[in-house]
Amino acid sequence: MKNLNRITMNPAVMGGKPCIRGMRITVGTILSLLAGGNSAEDILKAYPYLEAEDIRETLEYAAWRSSEYEVELHTA
């Protein structure tokens, strides 16, 4: 995965959830808005401090996370 500079995680901001550039807007919020039918343009109008690249990296982060899976380790 390439380095996603706009996605940050800090325990002091939104409980450590992935956020956009350290702001109190989570990746989940952006994804929910997109899933609800809002366009990137709608989101940028509603959140003028966001940039188009923030939305693109949010989608890239979500795609990367969805491709991961956990493997249970058995210990003897």
N, C-alpha and C positions, 0 to 999 in steps of 0.2 A: 504494500500500500504506500502510495506517495504521502509525503508529509502534509497533513491538513492543518495549516497554520491558523485558520479561523475557528476551528472547533477546539474549545478549551474545557477543561474540567478542574474545578477548584472546590474543595469541600466547603469553603466559606461562601460560595455563590450557588444558590439554588440546590443546596445539599449535595453538590458534586456532580449533578447531572450535566451531560454535555451541553454547552452553551455556545452562543455565537460571540466570538471575540471578548469573552469575559463579561459580557452584558447579561442581564437577567432575562434573556430570551432563550429558551431551550430549543435544542434540535427537535424535540418532540412537539413543541408548539408549532414550529414551521411545518413539520411533516403533517400534523393534524390539519393545519390550514390548507395545505395542498390537497390532502385527501378529501377535504370537505368541498373541494371545487374552486377554491381561490387560485387565481393565477399568480405567478411571480410578481407581475405588475401590481396586482391588488395588494399583495403583502408589502411590497416596497412603498406603496402609498400609505398603508396603515402604520408602518414602522419606518419612517423616513431616515432613521439612523442606520438602517440595514442597507447593504449593497447587493447587487445581483450576484456577485461572487460568493456572498454568504449563503445564499439559497443553493447555488450550485454545489458548494462544499457540503452543505447539509445533506443533499441527496447522495453525494459520493460517500459520505460517512455512513449513511443509512444502508447503502448498498454493500459496503464493506462489512458492516456489523451483521447484516442478514446472511452473509455468506459464511459466517463463522458457525461453528458448532462445538459443543462440549463433548469430550470423550471421558467416560467414567474410568477411573483407574482403580484396579482391584489390587489391594495389598494383601499379602499373605500373613 
